[in-house]
């Protein structure tokens, strides 16, 4: 059954923080894994989960940087992982599985945005490879660890998906590279991944969700010149974030809500925004958000899943 993209009326909203969402929740005994959990939204996510009692595993391409960012934060651990390298994904996953631990929450939050044309692995376009295929492979590799009584996988997508569906005839931008369209395609892929993962995992206690965290200025924008921030209307002339932008703590709220809220029981596969299920996008204004039809298309989700299995050589579900 496909979850209808209709708001529930959760009592939370755009200004709610991750701590607001987790107030009163007891996550002691829960192991969560947060990719990118040491910077920007990911760091805010890790901190909130720890405050609620969870133990958080943080895979990191830059382990020393992650160790420094998480210093003094209890119940966290850092391990090396490069999502652009499927061998690194395999090694990390095997080491995690060897611990025998059960994984209750996986938040696939690491990513890249609007970077110069970059090729990884066998020539894959980097946004698609890191934002989608790396997390696809990680989720497959970790399948044996998922808690059988209700694990949740959260894919951090974006309203950036407004700009592009999946480019079936040129997934890797062999011709006409565009950094924004490359980012957009990867964010559509995140949403479609969660939709089909939920379809395949529902009978095994696994639920998956995609979330748009909102517009937030974080290190994700490191490839974008500051003058472009101003031209895009992200900041005012004095550098203050524009109206409608969130703090990292507010941006982390929807992923944390999707990972824990009992309101989503029986509503797997939903695309979420502002700590609620998002409605269909009625404009092209990304600050208003919502979800475009190509990001919640079950046929496209199944097709992308098959393509991703072929590219990664993995089919664990």
Secondary structure as UniProt FT lines:
FT   TURN            14..15
FT   HELIX           18..22
FT   TURN            23..24
FT   TURN            28..29
FT   STRAND          31..35
FT   TURN            36..38
FT   HELIX           40..51
FT   TURN            52..53
FT   STRAND          55..60
FT   HELIX           63..69
FT   TURN            70..72
FT   STRAND          76..80
FT   TURN            83..84
FT   HELIX           86..98
FT   TURN            99..100
FT   STRAND          105..108
FT   STRAND          119..120
FT   TURN            121..123
FT   STRAND          124..125
FT   HELIX           126..127
FT   HELIX           128..134
FT   HELIX           135..141
FT   HELIX           143..145
FT   TURN            148..150
FT   STRAND          151..156
FT   HELIX           159..163
FT   TURN            168..169
FT   TURN            171..172
FT   HELIX           179..201
FT   HELIX           202..204
FT   STRAND          206..212
FT   HELIX           219..223
FT   HELIX           226..232
FT   TURN            237..238
FT   TURN            243..244
FT   HELIX           248..251
FT   HELIX           253..260
FT   HELIX           262..264
FT   TURN            265..266
FT   TURN            268..269
FT   STRAND          271..273
FT   TURN            274..275
FT   STRAND          276..277
FT   TURN            286..288
FT   HELIX           293..295
FT   HELIX           298..312
//
